[in-house]
């Protein structure tokens, strides 16, 4: 996508910023920041979101953000006094206030692109998100490029078709749009989809580059893009990595985008799918007010569409969160409610990976580790690239004392979904896998990352306190212990083991000892 504002243009496919046709030298992180602000010019972008997208959720200082904003302003002829392109909203974040236009890519010199005539009319669910995966364009006439350009989209269609929450246009329809510029509005009219995924494949000196772009068709704006690289002699590995990563990314990116329209709908007339996706946004914030709001939105979705399996699963997740975070005194009641909603979801769609995942979470909270592992294995079997199910499966290994098996799942989950809303939990589980193996220095390192990640809750601070205590760093252990207490007064070892019901093994005894030494 090409985004033009004043005399500047950002070409996201080429990764270039230009001014009056001349390329502007700019560091990659600043380019990512500009892209994020320009793409979301209709809303405020918070500091947390900037950290998630530009720094992959790593712990960074406010001064690092300020420096990046300053460099971004400098690159586009702006400054902190004028703020004609990037405006600071004090205490909240930043907004792009420039007049941004989406520019079409250049057509061929001697002809205009014409979409193929169609003899079909797609009938997709009007409420569900829908996507067409187009054949990628090959920039080099090589077998390697041709293989990836055809094979990756075909496998993506197959993988996405296993997900019950999104409609996917069949290969026979979407592959009719080969070797042409893609006008989102015209593709929306013909294919009747809300999203299109397109890509470019290039080969240079045995180095393969695959660039993909997700576009929502209503406004014709790119909402996400990624570049994958490898060598020409590892095509099968590249193909497998790209397919897995893309399916996981779309599981995150499309729901994130779906909440934007309903969030600003002032009529209050949310349909079932809109209510569900808005509920997801609240659900992942892991605090009581947002969890209550998510539960109400899921109930609203169920009221509008009683057979909506994923809304029942979402409600189960919120009830699980009530019990896991101990928002109230009735923990058993929360577990029972979570179980009932998970069973309702499975009754409606036994093959929904989210429903199976939520049942696994209920078993976790009940202390039934074998039962949880079974449901989570089933979720991953249905959707092999389901990053959250893989991470929770890893947690079940941790609770059973199997550190190495846990790390295989946590590494896979973080690779598939590096910007996942539960990324902090993935980091914390990875840290705990080292605790159960007795590698306390590694546990301390990873637990710091988890506890400092955006949205991390008090239990992640407890994990960090335990890891540092076992590693012999008493000062850091006390720091994280006090951090946990400040956010959850009365935090105890009993509450920790209610959230993480470790089986009886040596590492559990060590964790309990560390918690008691820290006064829990």
Buried (B, 14 or more C-beta within 10 A) or exposed (E): BBBBBBEBBBBBBEBBBBBEEEEBEBEEBBBBBBBBBBBBBEEEBBBEBBBBBBBEBEBBEEEBBEEBBBBBBEBBBBEEEEBBBBBBEEEEBBBBBBEBEBEEEEEEEEEEBEBEEEEEEBEBEEBBBBBBBBBBBBBBEBEBBBBBBBBBBBBBBBBBBBBBBBBBBEBEBBBBBBEBBBBBEBBBEBBBBBBBBBBBBBBEEEEBBBBBBBBBBEEBBBBBBBEBEBBBEEBEEBBEBBBBBBBBBBBBBBBBBBBBBBEEEEEEEBBBBBBBBBBBBBBBBBBEEBBBBBBBBBBBBBEBBEEBBBBBBBBBBBBBBBBBBBBEEEBEEBBBBBBBBBBBBBEBBEBBBBBBBBBBBBBBBBBBBEBBBBBBBBBBEBBBBBBBBBBBBBBBBBBBBBBEBBBBBBBBBBBBBBBBBBBBBBBBBBBBBBBBBEBBBBBBBBBBBBBBBBBBBBBBBBBBBBBBBBBEBEEBBBBBBBBBBEEBEEBBBEBBBBBBBBBEEEBBEBBBBBBEBBEB
